Amino acid sequence: WNVLDFSIVILQIIEEIMNEIANATNDQNSTSSSFVFLRVLRGLRLVRIVRIVRVMHLLKELRSMISSVVGTLRSLLWTVVLLLLIMYMGAVYLSQLILDHGLSHPEDVEPGTQLYEHYGSLSKSTLTLFMSITGGIDWR
């Protein structure tokens, strides 16, 4: 196979050199018949695809690995749904906790405070929990 690769590379180099010579002389009609032969040789590059036949015995193992990965996707989906549900319940709890705290200490949850910025609404609480799970509050 190395000899085949080497010959294909050499033929490509020869073809490129002949193209440059033809472009330099601007006489494309007389050299077009020799390019037909080189274009046929370019088709020989497709023979490299035959290498795939040598690895066909690996397809059974590949098929087995792909079916295993696809089989675990359903479990992964339900794990993500459970994680999001737990995160949502935590966000509801924290939002309610901050609201109750804000009733007795309104100055702590005014706009601009950290409590308001991180837990002022349900969406902010959910985002804060997501950020703390995935990498911390250092996103901001």
C-alpha positions as CSV (number, residue, x, y, z in Angstrom):
1,W,0.0,0.0,0.0
2,N,2.9,2.4,0.6
3,V,4.0,1.9,-3.0
4,L,0.5,2.8,-4.2
5,D,0.4,5.9,-2.0
6,F,3.8,7.0,-3.2
7,S,2.8,6.5,-6.9
8,I,-0.4,8.5,-6.4
9,V,1.5,11.4,-4.8
10,I,4.1,11.4,-7.6
11,L,1.4,11.4,-10.3
12,Q,-0.3,14.3,-8.5
13,I,3.0,16.3,-8.4
14,I,3.6,15.5,-12.2
15,E,0.1,16.7,-13.0
16,E,0.5,19.9,-11.1
17,I,3.8,20.6,-12.8
18,M,2.2,20.0,-16.2
19,N,-0.6,22.3,-15.3
20,E,1.8,25.0,-14.5
21,I,3.7,24.5,-17.7
22,A,0.5,24.6,-19.7
23,N,-0.6,27.8,-17.9
24,A,2.8,29.4,-18.6
25,T,2.7,28.6,-22.4
26,N,-1.1,29.4,-22.7
27,D,-1.3,26.5,-25.3
28,Q,-4.0,24.4,-23.7
29,N,-5.3,22.7,-26.8
30,S,-2.1,20.8,-27.6
31,T,-1.6,19.5,-24.1
32,S,-5.2,18.6,-23.2
33,S,-4.8,15.1,-24.6
34,S,-2.0,14.3,-22.1
35,F,-4.1,15.6,-19.3
36,V,-6.8,13.1,-20.1
37,F,-4.4,10.3,-19.2
38,L,-3.5,12.0,-15.9
39,R,-7.1,12.5,-15.0
40,V,-7.7,8.8,-15.5
41,L,-4.8,8.2,-13.1
42,R,-6.4,10.5,-10.6
43,G,-9.3,8.0,-10.5
44,L,-6.8,5.5,-9.2
45,R,-6.8,7.4,-5.9
46,L,-10.2,5.9,-5.3
47,V,-8.4,2.6,-4.9
48,R,-7.3,3.8,-1.5
49,I,-10.9,3.3,-0.4
50,V,-10.2,-0.5,-0.6
51,R,-8.3,-0.1,2.7
52,I,-11.7,0.1,4.4
53,V,-12.1,-3.6,3.5
54,R,-9.2,-4.4,5.7
55,V,-11.0,-3.0,8.8
56,M,-14.4,-4.5,8.0
57,H,-14.0,-7.0,10.8
58,L,-14.0,-4.2,13.3
59,L,-17.5,-3.1,12.4
60,K,-19.1,-5.7,14.6
61,E,-17.4,-4.3,17.7
62,L,-18.2,-0.7,16.5
63,R,-21.8,-1.6,16.1
64,S,-21.9,-3.1,19.6
65,M,-20.3,0.1,21.1
66,I,-22.8,2.3,19.2
67,S,-25.8,0.3,20.4
68,S,-24.5,0.5,24.0
69,V,-24.1,4.3,23.8
70,V,-27.6,4.7,22.3
71,G,-29.0,2.4,24.9
72,T,-27.7,4.6,27.7
73,L,-29.1,7.8,26.2
74,R,-32.6,7.0,27.6
75,S,-31.1,6.7,31.1
76,L,-29.2,9.9,30.6
77,L,-32.3,11.8,29.6
78,W,-34.2,10.7,32.7
79,T,-31.2,11.6,34.9
80,V,-31.1,15.1,33.4
81,V,-34.9,15.5,33.9
82,L,-34.5,14.4,37.6
83,L,-31.6,16.9,38.1
84,L,-33.6,19.7,36.6
85,L,-36.6,18.8,38.8
86,I,-34.5,18.8,41.9
87,M,-32.9,22.1,40.9
88,Y,-36.4,23.6,40.3
89,M,-37.6,22.5,43.7
90,G,-34.5,24.0,45.3
91,A,-35.1,27.3,43.5
92,V,-38.7,27.4,44.6
93,Y,-37.6,26.8,48.2
94,L,-34.9,29.4,48.1
95,S,-37.1,32.0,46.5
96,Q,-39.8,31.4,49.1
97,L,-37.2,31.6,51.9
98,I,-35.8,34.9,50.5
99,L,-39.4,36.3,50.2
100,D,-40.1,35.4,53.8
101,H,-36.8,37.0,54.9
102,G,-37.7,40.1,52.8
103,L,-41.0,40.5,54.7
104,S,-39.2,41.0,58.0
105,H,-36.1,42.7,56.6
106,P,-37.0,44.6,53.5
107,E,-33.7,46.4,53.2
108,D,-31.9,43.1,52.6
109,V,-33.8,42.3,49.4
110,E,-34.0,45.7,47.7
111,P,-32.9,45.9,44.1
112,G,-29.1,46.0,43.8
113,T,-28.4,43.7,46.8
114,Q,-26.9,40.3,46.3
115,L,-29.9,38.5,47.7
116,Y,-32.1,40.3,45.1
117,E,-29.6,39.8,42.3
118,H,-29.3,36.0,42.9
119,Y,-32.6,35.0,44.4
120,G,-35.0,37.8,43.6
121,S,-37.2,35.7,41.4
122,L,-37.7,32.1,40.5
123,S,-35.8,32.4,37.3
124,K,-32.9,34.1,39.1
125,S,-32.8,31.4,41.7
126,T,-32.8,28.7,39.1
127,L,-30.0,30.3,37.2
128,T,-28.0,30.8,40.5
129,L,-28.4,27.1,41.3
130,F,-27.4,26.1,37.8
131,M,-24.3,28.3,37.9
132,S,-23.4,26.9,41.3
133,I,-23.7,23.3,40.1
134,T,-21.8,23.8,36.8
135,G,-19.0,26.1,37.8
136,G,-19.9,28.6,40.5
137,I,-21.0,32.1,40.6
138,D,-17.7,33.3,39.1
139,W,-19.5,33.5,35.7
140,R,-20.4,37.1,36.5
